[in-house]
Amino acid sequence: MSLVDTAIWWQVYPLGALNAPIREPEEGVHHRLRALDPWLDYVVELGCSGLLLGPIFASTSHGYDTLDHYRIDPRLGDEADFDHFVDGCRARGLSIMLDGVFNHVGAQHPWVAENSPLLKRIDGQLAGWEGHGDLVELDHRNPAVADEVTAIMLHWLRRGIAGWRLDVAYAVPSAFWAEVTDRVRAEFPEAIFLGEVIHGDYAALARNGHLDSITAYELWKAGWSSIADKNFFELAHALRRHAEFSAAHVLNTFSGNHDVDRIASLAGMEGAAVAAAALFMLPGMPSVYYGDEQAFTGTRHTGYHADDAVRPPLPPRPSDLFPTGAWLHAVYQHLIGMRRRHPWLSRARIEVAENTNTTITWRCTARAADIAAAPFVDVTLTLDPAGVTLVFSDGERWSWAP
């Protein structure tokens, strides 16, 4: 059974969570990565089995403008800090997935100064990704780029990570991903690859790129807006689409990440609990964005500081969290516990039984052909008043209401 079948990730944006300066230069090495130490036990107690880290490599500002894929960002620490982090995760049975930015590099990357043939050009000019002059695209048609990316991936897998989130995977040719992942799996057959994709045929992108998982943005959108707009017909439609996509691949399901508004801001506090039930009672590889389980709020804005509100610093220790989010943390713990007791949910079939604007019921059934009576769970979500009811075929039941 692959890690995509069992993993539940706690996603962290380290530069924000550890209060590193994003826009102002900082001299020297600052060992902030070690500030995650007290949070590792918190992750285990929450029930998650791995950490999905945002960018940790040397960069100019927000982490997605990489300067050196082989060096830990000095705002976070150094090689010893990374090894310490890996040892801490390994001691607790936590897997690590790193964020690989392989579509572009920062404009101050040495390759730009060298006018490297690894960079993409349009009409003789360096190509900026989606109009961003500070992000220079790589030329994925150049075989040397595949060599470089393969070497980077292998380097960090040898250092103890379990896989890669592939930033803006939709902007990179699928043939490139297929070549690189095949080469990496020759040494690390269990490594997993999660592609960031917003729109499109998720199943085809995963198949053609030899990727293990794709970000399920369609399901995310339907989840929060169905709750916010009190229109579960949208979610019912998305569940049918999710069933099609999930027939062959395990998608990465989420109700929040570093690029979107907080679920508690989008759907309200009670709606965040309803969204959590959907997250863990549907097929996929779930990830929890740090703080969502504590009812953190925050919305993105425009301009230079657009992402700050959804990438806030963590307090020094879990015990320093405000107690106002404890109730939602307990809901997450219970749901994650049930998910881990029923791992067949990662590849389950979905059938929507009924829905109205404010009520929806679906059944998830195990796909295992060798199980005479395949286990299932009936999931009912309600709004006005908010509530969740889960009934498993083995007799386990759980309900929640504010």
C-alpha positions in Angstrom: 0.0 0.0 0.0 1.4 3.4 -1.1 1.9 6.4 1.1 -0.9 8.1 -0.8 -3.3 5.5 0.6 -2.4 6.1 4.2 -0.9 9.6 4.6 -2.7 12.5 6.3 -0.5 15.6 6.0 -0.1 18.7 8.1 0.8 21.3 5.6 3.1 24.1 6.9 4.4 27.2 5.1 7.7 27.5 7.1 8.7 31.0 6.2 5.4 32.3 7.5 4.8 29.8 10.3 8.3 30.5 11.8 8.0 34.3 11.4 10.9 34.7 9.0 11.2 38.0 7.2 9.7 37.7 3.7 10.7 41.0 2.0 13.5 42.5 4.1 17.1 41.1 3.7 18.5 39.2 6.7 22.2 38.6 7.4 23.5 35.3 8.6 21.9 32.0 9.4 18.8 31.8 11.7 17.9 28.4 13.1 14.2 28.9 12.9 13.5 25.4 11.6 14.2 24.0 15.1 11.2 26.0 16.3 9.0 23.3 14.7 10.3 20.8 17.3 7.4 21.3 19.8 4.9 21.0 17.0 6.0 17.5 16.0 4.2 15.9 18.9 1.2 18.2 18.2 1.1 16.7 14.7 1.1 13.2 16.0 -1.5 13.9 18.6 -3.7 15.5 16.0 -3.5 12.2 14.1 -1.5 13.3 11.0 1.2 11.0 9.7 3.4 13.5 7.8 4.4 17.1 7.2 4.0 18.7 3.9 6.4 21.7 3.9 6.3 24.8 1.8 9.6 26.0 0.3 12.7 25.6 2.5 15.4 26.2 -0.1 17.4 29.4 -0.3 15.3 32.0 -2.1 14.9 35.8 -2.5 11.6 36.4 -0.7 8.5 34.1 -0.5 10.3 30.8 -1.2 9.0 30.3 -4.7 11.8 32.4 -6.2 14.6 29.8 -5.6 18.2 30.7 -5.5 19.7 27.3 -4.7 17.9 24.0 -4.5 20.7 22.3 -2.6 20.8 24.8 0.3 18.4 25.4 3.2 17.1 28.9 3.3 19.4 30.7 5.8 16.3 32.4 7.2 15.2 28.8 8.3 18.6 27.3 9.2 21.3 25.1 7.8 22.1 21.5 7.0 22.3 20.5 10.6 18.9 22.0 11.3 17.4 20.0 8.4 19.0 16.8 9.7 17.7 17.5 13.1 14.2 18.0 11.7 14.4 14.7 9.7 15.5 12.8 12.8 12.7 14.3 14.9 10.1 13.3 12.3 11.6 9.8 11.9 11.5 9.2 15.6 7.8 9.9 15.6 7.0 8.0 12.4 6.2 11.2 10.4 6.9 11.3 6.7 8.2 14.5 5.0 7.1 15.9 1.7 9.0 18.9 0.3 7.8 21.6 -2.1 9.7 21.4 -5.4 9.6 24.6 -7.5 10.8 23.2 -10.8 8.9 25.4 -13.2 10.9 28.5 -12.6 13.7 30.0 -10.5 14.2 33.4 -9.0 15.6 36.2 -11.1 18.7 36.3 -8.9 19.5 32.6 -9.4 23.0 32.1 -10.7 21.6 30.5 -13.9 20.1 33.9 -14.8 23.4 35.7 -14.3 25.2 33.1 -16.4 22.5 33.3 -19.1 22.2 29.5 -18.8 20.7 27.4 -21.6 18.6 25.8 -18.9 16.3 28.9 -19.0 13.4 29.4 -21.4 13.4 32.2 -23.9 10.8 33.8 -26.0 12.0 35.8 -29.0 15.4 35.8 -27.5 14.2 37.1 -24.1 14.1 35.2 -20.8 10.5 34.1 -20.1 9.0 35.3 -16.9 6.4 33.0 -15.5 2.9 34.4 -15.9 4.3 37.9 -16.3 6.4 37.9 -13.2 9.7 39.4 -14.0 11.2 38.0 -10.8 10.4 34.4 -11.8 12.3 33.0 -14.8 11.0 29.8 -16.4 13.1 26.8 -17.1 13.3 25.3 -20.6 11.8 21.8 -20.0 12.6 20.9 -23.6 16.3 20.9 -22.7 17.3 17.4 -21.5 19.8 19.0 -19.1 16.8 20.5 -17.1 15.5 17.0 -16.5 19.0 16.0 -15.4 19.1 18.9 -12.9 15.6 18.2 -11.5 16.3 14.5 -11.1 19.5 15.2 -9.3 17.8 17.6 -6.9 15.0 15.2 -6.1 17.4 12.3 -5.5 19.6 14.5 -3.2 16.8 15.2 -0.8 15.3 11.8 -1.0 18.6 10.4 0.1 18.5 12.9 3.0 15.3 11.2 4.3 12.2 12.8 2.7 9.4 10.7 1.2 8.2 12.7 -1.8 7.7 15.9 -3.6 4.9 18.4 -4.1 5.4 19.8 -7.6 4.6 23.5 -7.7 2.6 24.6 -10.7 2.8 21.2 -12.2 0.1 22.2 -14.7 2.6 24.6 -16.3 5.2 21.9 -17.0 4.9 19.4 -19.9 3.6 16.0 -18.7 6.3 14.3 -20.6 8.9 16.0 -18.5 7.3 14.9 -15.2 7.0 11.3 -16.6 10.7 11.2 -17.5 11.9 12.7 -14.2 9.6 10.6 -11.9 10.5 7.4 -13.7 14.2 8.2 -13.2 13.8 9.0 -9.6 11.7 5.9 -8.9 14.5 3.7 -10.3 16.3 4.5 -7.0 13.3 5.3 -4.8 10.3 3.2 -6.0 8.2 4.3 -3.0 8.7 8.0 -3.5 5.4 9.9 -4.1 4.7 12.9 -6.4 1.9 15.3 -5.9 1.2 17.7 -8.7 -0.3 21.1 -8.1 -3.1 21.5 -10.7 -6.0 23.9 -10.6 -8.2 23.0 -13.6 -8.3 20.3 -16.2 -8.5 16.6 -16.5 -6.9 15.5 -13.3 -6.8 11.8 -14.2 -5.1 12.4 -17.5 -2.6 14.8 -16.0 -1.7 12.2 -13.4 -1.6 9.4 -15.9 0.5 11.2 -18.5 2.9 12.7 -15.9 3.3 9.5 -13.9 2.2 11.4 -10.8 0.7 9.7 -7.8 -1.7 12.5 -6.8 -3.2 15.8 -8.0 -4.5 18.7 -5.9 -8.3 18.4 -5.9 -9.2 22.1 -6.4 -12.6 21.3 -7.9 -13.7 19.6 -4.7 -12.2 22.3 -2.5 -14.2 25.0 -4.4 -17.4 23.1 -4.2 -16.9 22.3 -0.5 -16.6 25.8 0.9 -18.9 27.5 -1.5 -21.7 24.9 -1.0 -21.5 25.6 2.7 -21.2 29.4 2.4 -24.0 29.6 -0.2 -26.2 26.9 1.4 -26.2 25.1 -1.9 -25.3 21.4 -1.6 -26.3 20.8 -5.2 -22.9 22.2 -6.1 -21.1 19.7 -3.8 -23.2 16.9 -5.2 -22.0 17.7 -8.8 -18.4 18.0 -7.6 -18.7 14.6 -5.8 -19.7 12.9 -9.1 -16.7 14.5 -10.8 -14.4 13.5 -7.9 -15.7 10.0 -8.2 -14.6 9.9 -11.9 -11.2 11.4 -11.1 -10.6 9.1 -8.2 -11.3 5.9 -10.1 -7.7 5.5 -11.0 -5.8 8.0 -8.8 -5.8 9.3 -5.2 -6.2 13.0 -5.3 -4.9 15.4 -2.6 -8.0 16.6 -0.8 -7.9 19.8 1.3 -10.1 22.5 2.8 -7.2 25.0 2.9 -3.7 25.7 1.8 -1.1 28.5 1.6 -2.7 30.0 -1.6 -6.4 30.3 -0.5 -8.6 32.0 2.1 -8.9 30.2 5.4 -11.9 27.8 5.5 -13.2 29.4 8.7 -13.3 32.7 6.9 -15.0 31.3 3.8 -17.5 29.0 5.5 -17.8 30.3 9.0 -16.7 28.5 12.2 -19.5 25.9 12.1 -19.1 25.5 8.4 -15.4 24.7 9.0 -16.4 21.7 11.0 -18.8 20.5 8.3 -16.0 20.9 5.7 -13.7 18.9 7.9 -16.2 16.0 7.9 -16.3 16.1 4.1 -12.5 16.2 3.9 -11.9 13.0 5.9 -15.0 11.1 4.7 -14.2 11.2 1.0 -11.6 9.3 -1.2 -8.2 11.1 -1.4 -5.0 11.9 0.4 -6.1 14.6 2.9 -3.9 17.5 4.0 -4.6 19.9 6.8 -3.3 23.5 6.5 -1.7 24.5 9.7 -4.1 26.4 11.9 -7.3 25.3 10.0 -7.8 22.7 12.8 -7.7 25.6 15.3 -10.2 27.8 13.4 -7.6 30.3 12.2 -9.1 33.0 10.0 -7.6 35.0 7.2 -8.3 36.2 3.7 -6.0 36.9 0.8 -5.8 40.5 -0.6 -4.1 42.1 -3.6 -0.7 43.5 -4.0 2.7 42.8 -2.4 1.3 41.6 1.0 -1.5 39.5 -0.5 -0.7 36.2 1.2 0.4 37.4 4.6 -3.0 36.9 6.3 -3.1 33.2 5.3 0.5 32.5 6.1 0.7 33.6 9.8 3.3 32.8 12.4 2.7 30.0 14.8 3.1 30.7 18.5 6.3 29.2 20.1 4.5 26.1 21.5 1.1 24.5 21.0 0.2 25.4 24.6 0.3 29.0 23.5 -2.6 28.6 21.1 -5.7 30.5 21.9 -8.3 28.2 23.6 -11.0 29.4 21.2 -10.0 26.9 18.6 -9.9 23.8 20.9 -13.4 22.7 20.0 -12.5 22.4 16.3 -9.2 20.7 17.1 -11.2 18.0 19.0 -13.5 17.6 15.9 -10.4 17.2 13.7 -8.9 14.7 16.1 -12.0 12.6 16.1 -12.4 12.7 12.3 -8.7 11.9 11.6 -8.9 9.0 14.1 -11.9 7.5 12.1 -10.1 8.0 8.9 -7.0 6.2 10.1 -9.2 3.3 11.3 -10.8 3.1 7.9 -7.9 3.5 5.4 -10.0 2.0 2.6 -11.6 5.4 2.3 -8.6 6.7 0.3 -9.8 4.8 -2.8 -13.5 4.4 -2.0 -16.4 4.7 -4.4 -18.9 7.6 -3.9 -22.6 7.5 -4.4 -24.7 10.6 -3.6 -28.0 9.3 -2.0 -29.9 12.6 -1.7 -29.4 16.3 -1.4 -31.3 19.6 -0.9 -29.8 23.0 -0.6 -29.0 22.4 3.0 -28.7 18.7 3.3 -26.6 16.1 1.5 -26.0 12.3 2.1 -23.5 10.1 0.3 -22.1 6.7 0.8 -18.4 5.7 0.4 -17.8 2.0 -0.2 -14.5 0.2 -0.3 -13.3 -0.9 -3.7 -11.5 -4.1 -2.5 -12.8 -6.9 -4.7 -11.7 -9.5 -2.2 -13.9 -8.2 0.6 -17.2 -10.2 0.6 -19.2 -7.4 2.3 -17.3 -4.2 1.4 -17.2 -1.8 4.3 -19.0 1.5 3.8 -19.8 4.8 5.6 -23.0 6.9 5.2 -22.2 10.6 5.5 -24.9 13.2 6.2 -24.0 16.9 6.3 -26.6 19.5 7.3 -26.8 23.3 7.5 -29.4 25.4 9.4 -28.6 23.9 11.9 -25.1 22.7 11.1 -24.5 19.1 11.8 -22.6 15.9 10.8 -23.7 12.3 11.1 -21.4 9.4 10.2 -22.5 5.7 10.3 -20.0 3.0 9.4 -20.9 -0.6 8.4 -18.9 -1.9 11.3 -21.2 -0.2 13.8 -19.1 2.9 14.5 -21.2 6.0 14.7 -20.4 9.7 15.3 -22.4 12.9 15.2 -21.5 16.5 15.7 -23.6 19.6 16.2 -22.5 23.0 17.6 
